[in-house]
Amino acid sequence: MVSAEEAIERAELLWVTLEELRPNPWNPNKMDEATYAKETESIKKFGMAVPITVRKHADGGYEIIDGENRWKVLADLKYRYAPIWSLGWLDDAVAKQLTIVLNEVKGSPEKDKLSDLLKDLLKSETTEELLTVLPYSKEKFEELVNVPAFDWDSFEEGRKQTRSEDTWVERIYRLPSEAAQVLDRAIAAAKEEPDTPDGIALERIAADFLGR
């Protein structure tokens, strides 16, 4: 069986006709109409920035591993050719794994950096222009643009102040044992001193998440 690593090492970037491509029967990624419209506008504006990932098919054509929706958009736009990243002959199991990996294994943006990036784009384009291609609703876009910076100075000052008993709130959560172990390790790592209360350590973890 050819591994994904071996296939990628010998992969080729090619241009082929749309008729030479066919979707695979297992693809779980389905776009709603709004997202499909944004994909269409993106290709109109930027072209095919990302080739369609394929493997060779027994009939002499190519089977799509990742990029079925882009292929459909190209057909709708009456394109004749598409750029492909051909991995050659590939076993079904490897092709199916790659379909999941290429669709699902992605990072998540740091909200403050994404907010800064969107604000920078707004210097040259309007919100309406950006929303034709960016994967956000208008409400989500405005929320991201207006993400407030986390005030670490106020947070640290608040931690230093003595808190009266009536400012404390007790919360009880049930977690799977594996999740509880992860939380225990995180709390231990967040303690500045061995006798730091668990609640203070947990507050620091939450504040660090909000400030990302």
MIDOSE-1310 file (N, C-alpha, C; in nm, 2 decimals, decimal comma, always signed):
residues 212
mvsa	+0,08/-0,12/+0,00/+0,00/+0,00/+0,00/+0,09/+0,13/+0,00; +0,06/+0,22/-0,09/+0,13/+0,34/-0,09/+0,09/+0,44/+0,02; +0,18/+0,49/+0,10/+0,15/+0,57/+0,21/+0,12/+0,71/+0,16; +0,06/+0,79/+0,24/+0,03/+0,93/+0,20/+0,16/+1,01/+0,18
eeai	+0,26/+0,98/+0,27/+0,39/+1,05/+0,26/+0,45/+1,02/+0,12; +0,45/+0,89/+0,08/+0,51/+0,85/-0,05/+0,44/+0,92/-0,16; +0,30/+0,92/-0,15/+0,22/+0,98/-0,26/+0,25/+1,13/-0,28; +0,27/+1,20/-0,16/+0,29/+1,34/-0,17/+0,43/+1,37/-0,22
erae	+0,53/+1,29/-0,19/+0,66/+1,31/-0,24/+0,67/+1,30/-0,39; +0,58/+1,22/-0,45/+0,59/+1,21/-0,60/+0,47/+1,28/-0,67; +0,39/+1,36/-0,59/+0,28/+1,43/-0,65/+0,31/+1,52/-0,76; +0,22/+1,55/-0,84/+0,23/+1,64/-0,96/+0,13/+1,75/-0,96
llwv	+0,17/+1,87/-0,99/+0,07/+1,98/-1,01/+0,04/+1,99/-1,16; -0,09/+1,97/-1,20/-0,13/+1,96/-1,34/-0,25/+2,04/-1,36; -0,27/+2,07/-1,49/-0,40/+2,13/-1,54/-0,47/+2,03/-1,62; -0,60/+2,00/-1,58/-0,68/+1,90/-1,66/-0,82/+1,96/-1,69
tlee	-0,89/+1,90/-1,78/-1,03/+1,94/-1,81/-1,12/+1,90/-1,69; -1,23/+1,97/-1,67/-1,32/+1,93/-1,56/-1,38/+1,79/-1,59; -1,39/+1,75/-1,71/-1,45/+1,62/-1,74/-1,36/+1,51/-1,70; -1,23/+1,53/-1,67/-1,14/+1,43/-1,63/-1,15/+1,40/-1,48
lrpn	-1,23/+1,49/-1,41/-1,24/+1,48/-1,26/-1,38/+1,42/-1,22; -1,38/+1,34/-1,12/-1,50/+1,29/-1,06/-1,50/+1,29/-0,91; -1,61/+1,32/-0,85/-1,62/+1,32/-0,70/-1,61/+1,18/-0,64; -1,56/+1,18/-0,52/-1,55/+1,05/-0,45/-1,69/+1,02/-0,39
pwnp	-1,73/+0,90/-0,36/-1,86/+0,87/-0,30/-1,87/+0,89/-0,15; -1,76/+0,92/-0,08/-1,77/+0,93/+0,06/-1,75/+1,07/+0,12; -1,74/+1,17/+0,04/-1,71/+1,30/+0,09/-1,82/+1,35/+0,18; -1,79/+1,38/+0,31/-1,89/+1,43/+0,41/-1,91/+1,58/+0,41
nkmd	-1,83/+1,65/+0,33/-1,83/+1,80/+0,33/-1,93/+1,86/+0,24; -2,04/+1,90/+0,29/-2,15/+1,96/+0,21/-2,16/+2,11/+0,24; -2,17/+2,20/+0,14/-2,18/+2,34/+0,17/-2,32/+2,38/+0,16; -2,36/+2,48/+0,25/-2,49/+2,54/+0,24/-2,49/+2,64/+0,12
eaty	-2,60/+2,69/+0,09/-2,61/+2,78/-0,03/-2,53/+2,91/-0,01; -2,53/+2,97/+0,12/-2,46/+3,09/+0,15/-2,31/+3,07/+0,13; -2,26/+2,96/+0,19/-2,11/+2,93/+0,18/-2,07/+2,90/+0,04; -2,16/+2,83/-0,04/-2,13/+2,80/-0,18/-2,12/+2,93/-0,26
aket	-2,21/+3,02/-0,23/-2,21/+3,15/-0,30/-2,08/+3,23/-0,27; -2,03/+3,22/-0,14/-1,90/+3,29/-0,11/-1,78/+3,22/-0,18; -1,79/+3,09/-0,19/-1,68/+3,01/-0,26/-1,68/+3,06/-0,41; -1,80/+3,07/-0,47/-1,81/+3,12/-0,61/-1,75/+3,26/-0,62
esik	-1,78/+3,35/-0,53/-1,73/+3,48/-0,54/-1,58/+3,49/-0,52; -1,53/+3,40/-0,43/-1,39/+3,39/-0,41/-1,31/+3,35/-0,53; -1,36/+3,25/-0,60/-1,30/+3,20/-0,72/-1,31/+3,31/-0,83; -1,42/+3,37/-0,84/-1,43/+3,48/-0,94/-1,32/+3,59/-0,91
kfgm	-1,30/+3,62/-0,78/-1,21/+3,73/-0,75/-1,06/+3,69/-0,75; -1,03/+3,57/-0,69/-0,89/+3,53/-0,68/-0,85/+3,42/-0,77; -0,94/+3,35/-0,84/-0,91/+3,24/-0,92/-0,89/+3,11/-0,83; -0,83/+3,01/-0,88/-0,81/+2,88/-0,81/-0,68/+2,89/-0,73
avpi	-0,68/+2,95/-0,62/-0,56/+2,97/-0,54/-0,52/+2,83/-0,48; -0,61/+2,74/-0,46/-0,58/+2,61/-0,40/-0,62/+2,50/-0,50; -0,52/+2,42/-0,55/-0,56/+2,32/-0,65/-0,65/+2,21/-0,58; -0,71/+2,14/-0,67/-0,80/+2,03/-0,62/-0,71/+1,90/-0,60
tvrk	-0,71/+1,84/-0,48/-0,63/+1,73/-0,45/-0,70/+1,60/-0,51; -0,63/+1,52/-0,58/-0,69/+1,40/-0,65/-0,60/+1,28/-0,64; -0,66/+1,17/-0,68/-0,58/+1,05/-0,71/-0,62/+0,99/-0,84; -0,53/+0,91/-0,90/-0,56/+0,86/-1,03/-0,68/+0,75/-1,02
hadg	-0,76/+0,75/-1,12/-0,87/+0,66/-1,12/-0,85/+0,55/-1,23; -0,91/+0,43/-1,21/-0,88/+0,32/-1,30/-0,93/+0,35/-1,44; -1,02/+0,45/-1,46/-1,07/+0,47/-1,60/-0,98/+0,57/-1,67; -0,87/+0,61/-1,61/-0,78/+0,71/-1,67/-0,80/+0,85/-1,63
gyei	-0,91/+0,88/-1,56/-0,93/+1,01/-1,51/-0,88/+1,03/-1,36; -0,94/+1,12/-1,29/-0,89/+1,15/-1,15/-1,01/+1,16/-1,06; -1,00/+1,10/-0,94/-1,10/+1,11/-0,84/-1,06/+1,21/-0,73; -1,16/+1,30/-0,70/-1,13/+1,41/-0,61/-1,12/+1,36/-0,47
idge	-1,01/+1,40/-0,40/-0,99/+1,37/-0,25/-1,04/+1,49/-0,17; -1,00/+1,61/-0,22/-1,04/+1,73/-0,15/-1,06/+1,84/-0,26; -1,18/+1,91/-0,26/-1,20/+2,02/-0,35/-1,32/+2,00/-0,44; -1,41/+1,91/-0,40/-1,53/+1,88/-0,48/-1,62/+2,01/-0,50
nrwk	-1,63/+2,09/-0,40/-1,71/+2,21/-0,41/-1,65/+2,31/-0,51; -1,51/+2,32/-0,50/-1,44/+2,41/-0,60/-1,46/+2,36/-0,74; -1,46/+2,23/-0,76/-1,48/+2,17/-0,89/-1,62/+2,20/-0,94; -1,72/+2,19/-0,85/-1,86/+2,23/-0,89/-1,87/+2,38/-0,93
vlad	-1,81/+2,46/-0,85/-1,81/+2,61/-0,88/-1,75/+2,63/-1,02; -1,64/+2,57/-1,05/-1,57/+2,59/-1,18/-1,67/+2,55/-1,29; -1,74/+2,44/-1,27/-1,84/+2,40/-1,37/-1,95/+2,50/-1,39; -2,00/+2,55/-1,27/-2,10/+2,65/-1,28/-2,06/+2,78/-1,35
lkyr	-1,93/+2,81/-1,33/-1,87/+2,93/-1,40/-1,82/+2,91/-1,54; -1,85/+2,79/-1,59/-1,81/+2,75/-1,73/-1,66/+2,75/-1,75; -1,59/+2,72/-1,65/-1,44/+2,70/-1,67/-1,42/+2,56/-1,74; -1,32/+2,56/-1,82/-1,29/+2,43/-1,89/-1,18/+2,35/-1,82
yapi	-1,08/+2,42/-1,75/-0,97/+2,35/-1,69/-0,97/+2,38/-1,54; -0,90/+2,29/-1,47/-0,88/+2,31/-1,32/-0,74/+2,27/-1,29; -0,67/+2,34/-1,19/-0,54/+2,29/-1,14/-0,56/+2,18/-1,04; -0,49/+2,07/-1,05/-0,50/+1,96/-0,96/-0,36/+1,93/-0,90
wslg	-0,37/+1,87/-0,78/-0,25/+1,82/-0,71/-0,27/+1,67/-0,71; -0,21/+1,60/-0,81/-0,23/+1,46/-0,83/-0,14/+1,37/-0,74; -0,19/+1,29/-0,66/-0,12/+1,20/-0,57/-0,09/+1,07/-0,63; -0,13/+1,05/-0,76/-0,11/+0,92/-0,83/-0,20/+0,81/-0,78
wldd	-0,15/+0,69/-0,78/-0,23/+0,58/-0,74/-0,23/+0,57/-0,59; -0,35/+0,57/-0,53/-0,36/+0,57/-0,38/-0,47/+0,48/-0,33; -0,43/+0,40/-0,23/-0,53/+0,31/-0,17/-0,65/+0,38/-0,11; -0,77/+0,31/-0,11/-0,89/+0,37/-0,07/-0,88/+0,42/+0,08
avak	-0,82/+0,34/+0,17/-0,81/+0,38/+0,31/-0,73/+0,51/+0,32; -0,62/+0,52/+0,25/-0,54/+0,65/+0,26/-0,62/+0,76/+0,20; -0,69/+0,74/+0,09/-0,76/+0,85/+0,02/-0,87/+0,90/+0,12; -0,94/+0,81/+0,19/-1,05/+0,84/+0,28/-1,00/+0,92/+0,40
qlti	-0,88/+0,88/+0,45/-0,82/+0,95/+0,56/-0,79/+1,09/+0,52; -0,73/+1,11/+0,40/-0,69/+1,24/+0,36/-0,81/+1,33/+0,34; -0,92/+1,27/+0,29/-1,04/+1,35/+0,28/-1,08/+1,42/+0,41; -1,07/+1,34/+0,52/-1,11/+1,39/+0,65/-1,00/+1,49/+0,70
vlne	-0,88/+1,45/+0,68/-0,77/+1,54/+0,73/-0,77/+1,67/+0,66; -0,78/+1,68/+0,53/-0,78/+1,80/+0,46/-0,90/+1,89/+0,48; -1,01/+1,83/+0,53/-1,13/+1,90/+0,56/-1,14/+1,95/+0,70; -1,09/+1,87/+0,80/-1,11/+1,89/+0,94/-0,99/+1,94/+1,02
vkgs	-0,87/+1,90/+0,98/-0,75/+1,94/+1,06/-0,71/+2,08/+1,02; -0,76/+2,18/+1,09/-0,72/+2,31/+1,07/-0,71/+2,38/+1,21; -0,63/+2,49/+1,21/-0,62/+2,56/+1,34/-0,74/+2,66/+1,36; -0,74/+2,72/+1,47/-0,85/+2,82/+1,50/-0,78/+2,95/+1,52
pekd	-0,84/+3,06/+1,47/-0,77/+3,19/+1,47/-0,77/+3,25/+1,61; -0,67/+3,33/+1,64/-0,66/+3,41/+1,76/-0,75/+3,53/+1,74; -0,85/+3,55/+1,82/-0,95/+3,65/+1,79/-0,90/+3,79/+1,78; -0,80/+3,83/+1,86/-0,75/+3,96/+1,86/-0,67/+3,98/+1,73
klsd	-0,59/+3,88/+1,68/-0,52/+3,90/+1,56/-0,61/+3,90/+1,44; -0,71/+3,81/+1,44/-0,81/+3,81/+1,33/-0,88/+3,95/+1,33; -0,91/+4,00/+1,44/-0,98/+4,13/+1,45/-0,89/+4,24/+1,38; -0,76/+4,24/+1,42/-0,67/+4,34/+1,36/-0,66/+4,32/+1,21
llkd	-0,66/+4,19/+1,16/-0,65/+4,17/+1,02/-0,77/+4,22/+0,95; -0,89/+4,20/+1,00/-1,01/+4,25/+0,94/-1,01/+4,40/+0,94; -0,97/+4,46/+1,05/-0,96/+4,61/+1,05/-0,87/+4,66/+0,94; -0,76/+4,59/+0,92/-0,66/+4,64/+0,82/-0,73/+4,62/+0,68
llks	-0,80/+4,52/+0,66/-0,87/+4,50/+0,53/-0,97/+4,61/+0,50; -1,04/+4,66/+0,61/-1,14/+4,76/+0,60/-1,08/+4,89/+0,56; -0,95/+4,91/+0,56/-0,89/+5,03/+0,52/-0,90/+5,05/+0,36; -0,91/+4,93/+0,30/-0,91/+4,94/+0,15/-1,04/+4,88/+0,09
ette	-1,12/+4,81/+0,16/-1,24/+4,75/+0,11/-1,36/+4,78/+0,21; -1,48/+4,78/+0,16/-1,59/+4,80/+0,25/-1,63/+4,66/+0,31; -1,71/+4,67/+0,41/-1,76/+4,55/+0,48/-1,84/+4,46/+0,37; -1,92/+4,53/+0,29/-2,00/+4,45/+0,19/-1,91/+4,38/+0,09
ellt	-1,80/+4,44/+0,05/-1,71/+4,38/-0,04/-1,64/+4,26/+0,02; -1,60/+4,27/+0,14/-1,53/+4,16/+0,21/-1,63/+4,05/+0,24; -1,75/+4,08/+0,27/-1,85/+3,97/+0,30/-1,89/+3,89/+0,18; -1,86/+3,93/+0,06/-1,89/+3,85/-0,06/-1,80/+3,73/-0,06
vlpy	-1,68/+3,73/+0,00/-1,59/+3,62/+0,00/-1,55/+3,56/+0,13; -1,56/+3,64/+0,24/-1,52/+3,59/+0,37/-1,63/+3,51/+0,43; -1,60/+3,40/+0,51/-1,70/+3,30/+0,55/-1,77/+3,35/+0,68; -1,82/+3,47/+0,68/-1,89/+3,52/+0,80/-2,02/+3,59/+0,76
skek	-2,12/+3,58/+0,86/-2,24/+3,66/+0,85/-2,20/+3,81/+0,88; -2,29/+3,90/+0,85/-2,26/+4,04/+0,89/-2,24/+4,06/+1,04; -2,33/+3,99/+1,11/-2,32/+4,00/+1,26/-2,19/+3,94/+1,31; -2,15/+3,83/+1,26/-2,02/+3,77/+1,31/-1,90/+3,86/+1,27
feel	-1,91/+3,91/+1,15/-1,80/+4,00/+1,10/-1,79/+4,12/+1,20; -1,90/+4,18/+1,23/-1,90/+4,30/+1,32/-1,85/+4,26/+1,46; -1,89/+4,14/+1,50/-1,84/+4,10/+1,63/-1,69/+4,08/+1,64; -1,64/+4,02/+1,53/-1,49/+4,00/+1,52/-1,41/+4,13/+1,51
vnvp	-1,47/+4,22/+1,43/-1,40/+4,35/+1,42/-1,39/+4,43/+1,55; -1,49/+4,41/+1,63/-1,50/+4,48/+1,76/-1,46/+4,41/+1,88; -1,38/+4,30/+1,86/-1,33/+4,23/+1,98/-1,24/+4,32/+2,07; -1,28/+4,34/+2,19/-1,20/+4,42/+2,28/-1,07/+4,35/+2,32
afdw	-0,97/+4,43/+2,34/-0,84/+4,38/+2,39/-0,86/+4,34/+2,54; -0,80/+4,23/+2,58/-0,82/+4,19/+2,72/-0,73/+4,28/+2,81; -0,78/+4,33/+2,92/-0,71/+4,42/+3,00/-0,63/+4,35/+3,11; -0,51/+4,31/+3,08/-0,43/+4,23/+3,17/-0,39/+4,31/+3,30
dsfe	-0,37/+4,44/+3,29/-0,34/+4,52/+3,40/-0,45/+4,52/+3,51; -0,57/+4,54/+3,46/-0,69/+4,54/+3,55/-0,70/+4,40/+3,61; -0,68/+4,29/+3,53/-0,69/+4,16/+3,58/-0,59/+4,13/+3,69; -0,47/+4,17/+3,67/-0,37/+4,15/+3,77/-0,39/+4,23/+3,90
egrk	-0,44/+4,35/+3,88/-0,47/+4,43/+3,99/-0,59/+4,37/+4,08; -0,68/+4,32/+4,00/-0,80/+4,26/+4,07/-0,76/+4,14/+4,15; -0,66/+4,06/+4,10/-0,62/+3,94/+4,17/-0,54/+3,98/+4,30; -0,48/+4,09/+4,30/-0,40/+4,13/+4,42/-0,49/+4,18/+4,53
qtrs	-0,61/+4,23/+4,50/-0,70/+4,28/+4,60/-0,76/+4,17/+4,69; -0,78/+4,21/+4,81/-0,84/+4,11/+4,91/-0,99/+4,10/+4,87; -1,04/+3,98/+4,86/-1,18/+3,96/+4,82/-1,26/+3,92/+4,94; -1,37/+3,99/+4,97/-1,45/+3,95/+5,08/-1,53/+3,82/+5,04
edtw	-1,58/+3,76/+5,15/-1,64/+3,63/+5,13/-1,76/+3,63/+5,04; -1,83/+3,75/+5,04/-1,96/+3,75/+4,96/-1,93/+3,78/+4,81; -1,80/+3,79/+4,77/-1,77/+3,81/+4,63/-1,74/+3,67/+4,56; -1,74/+3,57/+4,64/-1,70/+3,44/+4,59/-1,83/+3,36/+4,55
veri	-1,82/+3,28/+4,44/-1,93/+3,20/+4,39/-1,88/+3,06/+4,38; -1,96/+2,97/+4,43/-1,92/+2,83/+4,43/-1,99/+2,76/+4,31; -1,91/+2,69/+4,23/-1,96/+2,62/+4,11/-1,92/+2,47/+4,12; -2,01/+2,39/+4,08/-1,98/+2,24/+4,08/-2,00/+2,19/+3,94
yrlp	-1,90/+2,12/+3,88/-1,91/+2,07/+3,75/-1,88/+1,92/+3,75; -1,95/+1,84/+3,67/-1,92/+1,70/+3,66/-1,84/+1,68/+3,52; -1,73/+1,61/+3,53/-1,65/+1,59/+3,41/-1,61/+1,44/+3,39; -1,59/+1,40/+3,27/-1,53/+1,26/+3,25/-1,40/+1,26/+3,32
seaa	-1,35/+1,14/+3,36/-1,23/+1,13/+3,44/-1,11/+1,19/+3,36; -1,11/+1,16/+3,22/-1,00/+1,21/+3,14/-0,99/+1,36/+3,14; -1,11/+1,42/+3,13/-1,12/+1,57/+3,12/-1,08/+1,63/+3,26; -1,12/+1,56/+3,37/-1,08/+1,61/+3,50/-0,93/+1,60/+3,52
qvld	-0,86/+1,50/+3,47/-0,72/+1,49/+3,48/-0,65/+1,60/+3,40; -0,70/+1,64/+3,28/-0,65/+1,75/+3,20/-0,66/+1,88/+3,28; -0,78/+1,90/+3,34/-0,81/+2,02/+3,41/-0,71/+2,03/+3,54; -0,69/+1,92/+3,60/-0,60/+1,92/+3,72/-0,46/+1,96/+3,68
raia	-0,42/+1,90/+3,57/-0,28/+1,94/+3,52/-0,27/+2,09/+3,48; -0,38/+2,14/+3,42/-0,38/+2,28/+3,38/-0,38/+2,37/+3,50; -0,46/+2,34/+3,60/-0,46/+2,42/+3,73/-0,33/+2,41/+3,80; -0,26/+2,30/+3,80/-0,13/+2,29/+3,87/-0,03/+2,37/+3,79
aake	-0,03/+2,37/+3,66/+0,06/+2,45/+3,58/+0,04/+2,60/+3,59; -0,09/+2,64/+3,62/-0,12/+2,78/+3,63/-0,09/+2,85/+3,76; -0,06/+2,77/+3,86/-0,03/+2,82/+4,00/+0,11/+2,88/+4,00; +0,11/+3,01/+4,05/+0,24/+3,08/+4,06/+0,31/+3,04/+4,19
epdt	+0,24/+3,00/+4,29/+0,29/+2,95/+4,41/+0,22/+2,82/+4,45; +0,29/+2,73/+4,52/+0,22/+2,60/+4,55/+0,09/+2,61/+4,63; +0,08/+2,72/+4,71/-0,04/+2,74/+4,79/-0,15/+2,83/+4,72; -0,13/+2,86/+4,59/-0,23/+2,94/+4,52/-0,36/+2,86/+4,51
pdgi	-0,47/+2,92/+4,55/-0,60/+2,85/+4,55/-0,63/+2,80/+4,41; -0,70/+2,69/+4,40/-0,74/+2,63/+4,27/-0,82/+2,73/+4,19; -0,91/+2,81/+4,26/-1,00/+2,90/+4,19/-0,92/+3,01/+4,12; -0,81/+3,06/+4,19/-0,73/+3,17/+4,13/-0,66/+3,11/+4,00
aler	-0,61/+2,99/+4,01/-0,54/+2,93/+3,90/-0,64/+2,91/+3,78; -0,76/+2,86/+3,82/-0,86/+2,84/+3,71/-0,90/+2,98/+3,65; -0,90/+3,08/+3,73/-0,93/+3,22/+3,67/-0,83/+3,26/+3,57; -0,70/+3,23/+3,61/-0,59/+3,27/+3,52/-0,60/+3,19/+3,39
iaad	-0,64/+3,06/+3,39/-0,65/+2,98/+3,27/-0,76/+3,04/+3,18; -0,88/+3,08/+3,24/-0,99/+3,14/+3,17/-0,95/+3,27/+3,11; -0,88/+3,35/+3,19/-0,84/+3,49/+3,14/-0,74/+3,47/+3,02; -0,65/+3,38/+3,03/-0,56/+3,35/+2,92/-0,63/+3,31/+2,79
flgr	-0,73/+3,23/+2,81/-0,81/+3,19/+2,69/-0,88/+3,31/+2,63; -0,94/+3,39/+2,71/-1,01/+3,51/+2,66/-0,92/+3,61/+2,60; -0,80/+3,61/+2,64/-0,70/+3,71/+2,59/-0,63/+3,66/+2,46; -0,65/+3,54/+2,42/-0,59/+3,49/+2,30/-0,64/+3,56/+2,17
